[in-house]
Amino acid sequence: MGLGGQDKTPNTVRVTGQVRLIGSGPGMELVITGTDREWRIDKEDRDTLWDLQQRTVTVEGQESSREMTFANGTPAGTWYFLRQIKIIETSESADKKN
C-alpha cells in the first residue's frame, strides 16, 4: 500500500477504544480501535500505551489522517493517526473507581 494524498491538519481529539497490536515483524503497529474508527499510534507514543494492550482506554492526542491508496492506484480508505498522547482513563482505573 502506498501513501497517497497528504496528511490532514492535526487537531486535538479525545478517543476511547481498545489498545491492540496489529501486523507482524517490522510491520507491527499499535492501534486504538474505537466503535467507528481505528487510530494508528505514532512510534514516539508507543511506550505510553504498550502495557495497556487489550484494555480500553480514553486518551487525548493530536489526530491527523491520510487518504491511502494501493500500489495500483485504487483508493484504500482513510487512515487515522494519533500522536502526543495523554492518557485520561484506562479500564483498570475505571474499575478502581467502582
C-alpha beads as a LAMMPS data file, in Angstrom:
LAMMPS data file: protein, C-alpha beads

98 atoms
97 bonds

1 atom types
1 bond types

-500.0 500.0 xlo xhi
-500.0 500.0 ylo yhi
-500.0 500.0 zlo zhi

Masses

1 110.0

Atoms # bond

1 1 1 0.000 0.000 0.000
2 1 1 1.349 3.374 -0.900
3 1 1 0.995 6.740 0.754
4 1 1 -1.493 8.636 -1.345
5 1 1 -2.515 12.213 -0.706
6 1 1 -1.350 14.455 2.101
7 1 1 -1.869 14.411 5.848
8 1 1 -4.812 16.463 7.014
9 1 1 -4.083 19.201 9.580
10 1 1 -3.874 17.679 13.098
11 1 1 -6.471 18.581 15.703
12 1 1 -6.828 17.623 19.377
13 1 1 -9.342 14.831 19.989
14 1 1 -10.435 12.602 22.862
15 1 1 -10.935 8.969 21.845
16 1 1 -11.965 5.776 23.622
17 1 1 -11.162 2.292 22.395
18 1 1 -9.222 -0.922 22.881
19 1 1 -5.431 -0.869 22.559
20 1 1 -4.312 -3.590 20.126
21 1 1 -1.162 -4.723 18.353
22 1 1 -1.663 -5.405 14.640
23 1 1 0.611 -6.733 11.911
24 1 1 3.755 -8.795 12.308
25 1 1 7.510 -8.393 12.219
26 1 1 8.716 -4.912 11.285
27 1 1 5.167 -4.023 10.196
28 1 1 3.712 -4.210 13.719
29 1 1 1.659 -1.220 14.780
30 1 1 -0.106 -0.267 17.978
31 1 1 -3.665 0.948 17.404
32 1 1 -6.675 2.089 19.382
33 1 1 -9.836 0.546 17.982
34 1 1 -12.970 2.554 18.716
35 1 1 -16.555 1.921 17.716
36 1 1 -16.338 3.900 14.477
37 1 1 -12.650 4.085 13.581
38 1 1 -9.127 2.905 14.289
39 1 1 -6.195 5.165 15.152
40 1 1 -2.593 4.187 14.480
41 1 1 -0.309 5.268 17.315
42 1 1 2.759 7.319 16.468
43 1 1 6.017 5.458 17.176
44 1 1 7.082 8.080 19.728
45 1 1 3.936 7.323 21.784
46 1 1 4.016 3.506 21.713
47 1 1 5.686 3.210 25.129
48 1 1 2.812 5.182 26.668
49 1 1 0.274 2.516 25.640
50 1 1 2.382 -0.645 25.263
51 1 1 1.463 -2.128 28.662
52 1 1 -2.228 -1.358 28.102
53 1 1 -2.767 -3.789 25.222
54 1 1 -6.224 -5.403 25.236
55 1 1 -7.516 -2.751 27.665
56 1 1 -9.973 0.018 26.946
57 1 1 -8.505 3.494 27.243
58 1 1 -9.597 7.087 26.842
59 1 1 -6.826 9.329 25.563
60 1 1 -6.342 12.815 24.220
61 1 1 -3.985 13.452 21.357
62 1 1 -3.276 15.112 18.039
63 1 1 -5.276 13.379 15.303
64 1 1 -4.292 13.500 11.674
65 1 1 -5.490 11.474 8.723
66 1 1 -4.218 10.395 5.371
67 1 1 -6.004 9.089 2.297
68 1 1 -4.291 5.822 1.399
69 1 1 -4.003 4.096 -1.976
70 1 1 -2.963 0.621 -3.059
71 1 1 0.105 0.270 -5.304
72 1 1 -2.167 0.098 -8.382
73 1 1 -3.726 3.488 -7.513
74 1 1 -7.017 2.119 -6.153
75 1 1 -8.247 4.036 -3.064
76 1 1 -7.636 2.160 0.198
77 1 1 -9.579 4.475 2.507
78 1 1 -8.608 6.914 5.221
79 1 1 -6.103 6.037 7.946
80 1 1 -6.171 7.975 11.205
81 1 1 -3.107 8.648 13.362
82 1 1 -2.669 9.805 16.973
83 1 1 0.405 11.435 18.484
84 1 1 1.307 13.369 21.634
85 1 1 -0.998 11.084 23.608
86 1 1 -2.131 11.837 27.131
87 1 1 -3.959 9.037 28.988
88 1 1 -7.235 10.239 30.512
89 1 1 -8.544 6.882 31.777
90 1 1 -7.932 3.142 31.436
91 1 1 -10.359 0.276 32.025
92 1 1 -8.197 -0.548 35.067
93 1 1 -8.570 2.935 36.577
94 1 1 -12.334 2.917 35.866
95 1 1 -12.645 -0.396 37.779
96 1 1 -10.888 1.119 40.802
97 1 1 -13.464 3.965 40.945
98 1 1 -16.345 1.497 41.377

Bonds

1 1 1 2
2 1 2 3
3 1 3 4
4 1 4 5
5 1 5 6
6 1 6 7
7 1 7 8
8 1 8 9
9 1 9 10
10 1 10 11
11 1 11 12
12 1 12 13
13 1 13 14
14 1 14 15
15 1 15 16
16 1 16 17
17 1 17 18
18 1 18 19
19 1 19 20
20 1 20 21
21 1 21 22
22 1 22 23
23 1 23 24
24 1 24 25
25 1 25 26
26 1 26 27
27 1 27 28
28 1 28 29
29 1 29 30
30 1 30 31
31 1 31 32
32 1 32 33
33 1 33 34
34 1 34 35
35 1 35 36
36 1 36 37
37 1 37 38
38 1 38 39
39 1 39 40
40 1 40 41
41 1 41 42
42 1 42 43
43 1 43 44
44 1 44 45
45 1 45 46
46 1 46 47
47 1 47 48
48 1 48 49
49 1 49 50
50 1 50 51
51 1 51 52
52 1 52 53
53 1 53 54
54 1 54 55
55 1 55 56
56 1 56 57
57 1 57 58
58 1 58 59
59 1 59 60
60 1 60 61
61 1 61 62
62 1 62 63
63 1 63 64
64 1 64 65
65 1 65 66
66 1 66 67
67 1 67 68
68 1 68 69
69 1 69 70
70 1 70 71
71 1 71 72
72 1 72 73
73 1 73 74
74 1 74 75
75 1 75 76
76 1 76 77
77 1 77 78
78 1 78 79
79 1 79 80
80 1 80 81
81 1 81 82
82 1 82 83
83 1 83 84
84 1 84 85
85 1 85 86
86 1 86 87
87 1 87 88
88 1 88 89
89 1 89 90
90 1 90 91
91 1 91 92
92 1 92 93
93 1 93 94
94 1 94 95
95 1 95 96
96 1 96 97
97 1 97 98
